[in-house]
Amino acid sequence: MTSPETPHRPDVWSSLDGIAYGGDYNPEQWPEDVRLEDIGLMKEAGVTFLSVGIFSWGLLEPTEGNYDFAWLDDVMDNLHGAGIKVALATATASPPAWLARKYPEILPVTAEGTRLERGSRRHYTPSSAVYRRYATTMTRVIAERYKDHPALALWHVDNELGCHVGEFHGEEDATAFRAWLERRYGSIEELNDSWGTAFWSQHYASFDEIIPPGAAPTTLNPGQQLDFARFNSWVFIDYYRELLAVIREVTPDIPATTNFMVSSATKSLDYFDWSKDMDVVANDHYLVAADPERHIELAFSADLTRAVAGGTPWILMEHSTSAVNWQPHNQPKMPGEMLRNSLSHVARGADAVMFFQWRQSKAGSEKFHSAMVPHGGRETQVWRNVVELGEALSKLEPVKGSRVDSKVAIVFDYEAWWASELDSHPSNSLKYLDTMRAFHRALYLQGISTDFVHPGADLSGYELILVCTLYSVTDAAAASIAAAAAGGATVLISYFSGIVDEKDHVRLGGYPGAFRDLLGIRSEEFHPLFPGAIITLSDGTDASVWSEHVHAEPATHVEATFTGYPLEGVPALTRRSVGTGSAWYLATLPDAAGIEALTARLVKEAGVRPVTEASVGVELSRRRCDDGRTFLFAINHSTEDATVKADGEDLLSGARFSGVVPAGAVAVIAES
């Protein structure tokens, strides 16, 4: 029975067979004969699930109030006839030209006051009452038309909210920002206290005096900037909820989602805050071709997506079959890379694999973005890869619904990310993700699965907890982290953590304020390093970016010190026993070798075991079913054959696993 605190969540997975496979389908770009050809190709590729109609508003409603659904009716019917389920879009991601022309006030305004015009996409502000009225009307019209269609499995609400434009500075945005602040603080006195407006004569007598932080003579109020970031994440949620309310009214049993952009480059939306409004989490992820370790960044982003999904299966809504079109140099994927990428997402919790897009466009801004059906058609390696992936996914049905095992947690907080990179901080070189990605990489290389967790999450059950650059933290979250250490976990806290509270007010008495007692240290002054500067620790580790003047209490053991003027002999790495666990402090950013060595020490102390034994270059992850069955994913990113210790059937080959994963190949072992 659903409790009053747990709203009914329609389930998409019951309508999808096995690991779902497909992508964005944009039939409005093609004539009817091509659409009919598509159905045969989809069957050949093993497609089972498609997103449809994402950018179709201009054709569905070519002039105000005049609708043309004939082509979409045919598409929905044809897909149903082929046994393909549909994530049907609300079509609201790109308003039609007539709407923007009639109501130019819906267009976004930048901090400099520039109005961004139509001719691209995502050209609206979510604060616009006019836009919301038209968007909810379009959502209702589509929902009413297709509410009983047998192909409909999921609503795809808008698309990539926050992409391209993540903050809005128009008059209507300013009004919405003021209203949000008044709800948040209740009184202007509370806001003045939170923002510290006694500094620089920024005191406000009423909410009417407040504007969004825009172009200004010098640095802006950090409290104002932080609240504006919170507002911009909230206003998109509020817009999503308005469309969702229509969907819930018309189709209460059809689940809904929108596609996130969880990656190590996207910080404008607090996806942990968003997740409670999603019936299923969906994510878009694209590699940076120039990154030689892009497969490790993929693992980072997929692990973070799983965290946002609360550990439940999620949808990979978009990735690319080969090259994208929007990077400075758009290289194709290397041999076998598309299969490895796709199965890496599955290994880390995805139960659907989808691409942008089905058929490569012949015109428009993304005509050189790869697709499942490339310009060259069936006689291409990309198409052969697409068919190969479809065959592979069809063999992974037993994996569906299972979850990833992990005993290691990395604390992740979007608000801390926003706050840590505001103006007027000790170093512009300090980036929130630097230490976090370094530790995640080291764990990845050591074959250890990692969960990301929100600071407010339950930390019990984790043996190793990494708290990286958690600049802002609440009292409750700091207490939870301390309790985890006292309860037996090994906890490491890195530099520039615990410095401020949720208002961005410094915790006085010495750094790192919120964690000072837990760690048994006090830091009196930061010594950030200039770009390119290297500092050496007493254990021979080279480090960069950061150092600080740390004092350790007698009960705190100094594991390594800084060398050289002016911090000679000052603690750089400390450890303190706490209850049945321990609390470590890292006051700098070691190089890759130093991070790997430190990670190995932490893993050993915490008693964390790797997923299994394997050669270097093999990505490992294990998914576990509720009934105890386990599936080991072994993905060989190297150019040499690799050994993996495992016993069971390789689902991809159908044979007993031999213990070897060939160069560039993947094994998915149903362990016995």
Secondary structure, 3 states (H helix, E strand, C coil): CCCCCCCCCCCCHHHCCCCEEEEEECHHHCCHHHHHHHHHHHHHHCCCEEEECCCCHHHHCCECCECCCHHHHHHHHHHHHCCCEEEEECCCCCCCHHHHHHCHHHCCECCCCCECCCCCCCCCCCCCHHHHHHHHHHHHHHHHHHCCCCCEEEEECCCCCCCCCCCCCCHHHHHHHHHHHHHHHCCHHHHHHHHCCCHHHCCCCCHHHCCCCCCCCCCCCHHHHHHHHHHHHHHHHHHHHHHHHHHHHHCCCCCEECEECCCCCCCCCCHHHHHHHCCCCEEECCCCCCCCCHHHHHHHHHHHHHHHCCCCCEEEEECCCCCCCCCCCCCCCCCCHHHHHHHHHHHCCEEEEEECCCECCCCCCCCCCCCCECCCCCCCHHHHHHHHHHHHHHCCHHHCCCEECCCEEEECCHHHHHHHCCCCCCCCCCCCHHHHHHHHHHHHHCCCCCEEECCCCCCCCCCEEEECCCCECCHHHHHHHHHHHHCCCEEEEECCCCCECCCCCECCCCECHHHHHHHCEEEEEECCCCCCCCEEECCCCEEECCCEEEEECCCCEEEEEECCCCCCCCEEEEEEEECCEEEEEECCEECHHHHHHHHHHHHHHHCCCCCCCECCCEEEEEEECCCCCEEEEEEECCCCCEEECCCEEECCCCCECCCEECCCCEEEEEEC
